[in-house]
Amino acid sequence: MKIGKVIGSVWATRKAACLQGQTFLVVESCDGVVVAADQVGAGPGDKVLLATGTVASRYCMDAPVDAAVVAIVDQEGRHVSP
């Protein structure tokens, strides 16, 4: 999984049947910019958790997606070993 920031939306008037009802967001992460299916109602400026690959497809009922927004991040922490 990856952390990214929502920077926009994608609007599609016509979609494949398996993508009906999906909302798509443009998310910027350390790997670049990706279009992700939104599963949690995220919006512009939100920091989000992205699932990618096969896992993303499973979150979207096996729709053909490469990335899915699966959480809105409230806080990030870093564990420092003593």
For each residue, the residues with C-beta under 8 A, 3 or more apart:
1: 49 50 51 52 55 70
2: 29 30 31 49 50 52
3: 29 47 48 49 50 73 76
4: 27 28 29 30 34 36 47 48 50
5: 27 28 29 45 46 47 48
6: 25 26 27 42 43 44 45 46 48 69
7: 26 27 28 33 44
8: 25 26 44
9: 23 24 25 26 44
10: 24 25 26 35
11: 24
12: 15 19 24
13:
14:
15: 12 19 20 22
16: 19 20 64
17: 20
18: 61 62 63 64
19: 12 15 16 22 37 63 64 65
20: 15 16 17
21:
22: 15 19 37 38 60 63 65
23: 9 37 38
24: 9 10 11 12 35 36 37 38
25: 6 8 9 10 35 36 38 42 48 69
26: 6 7 8 9 10 33 34 35
27: 4 5 6 7 33 34 35 36 48 50 67 69
28: 4 5 7 32 33
29: 2 3 4 5 32 33 34 50
30: 2 4
31: 2 34
32: 28 29
33: 7 26 27 28 29
34: 4 26 27 29 31 50 52 66 67
35: 10 24 25 26 27 67
36: 4 24 25 27 48 50 56 65 67 68 69
37: 19 22 23 24 56 59 60 63 65 67 68 69
38: 22 23 24 25 41 42 68 69
39: 59 60 68 69 70
40: 48 69 70 71 72
41: 38 72
42: 6 25 38 46 48 69 72
43: 6 46
44: 6 7 8 9
45: 5 6
46: 5 6 42 43 72 73
47: 3 4 5 72 73 76
48: 3 4 5 6 25 27 36 40 42 69 70 71 72 73
49: 1 2 3 69 70 71 72 73
50: 1 2 3 4 27 29 34 36 56 67 68 69 70
51: 1 55 56 59 67 68 70
52: 1 2 34 55 56 66 67 68
53: 56 57 66
54: 57 58
55: 1 51 52 58 59 68
56: 36 37 50 51 52 53 59 60 65 66 67 68
57: 53 54 60 62 63 64 65 66 68
58: 54 55 61 62
59: 37 39 51 55 56 68 70
60: 22 37 39 56 57 63 65 68
61: 18 58
62: 18 57 58
63: 18 19 22 37 57 60
64: 16 18 19 57
65: 19 22 36 37 56 57 60 68
66: 34 52 53 56 57
67: 27 34 35 36 37 50 51 52 56
68: 36 37 38 39 50 51 52 55 56 57 59 60 65
69: 6 25 27 36 37 38 39 40 42 48 49 50 72
70: 1 39 40 48 49 50 51 59
71: 40 48 49
72: 40 41 42 46 47 48 49 69
73: 3 46 47 48 49 76
74:
75:
76: 3 47 73
77:
78:
79:
80:
81:
82:
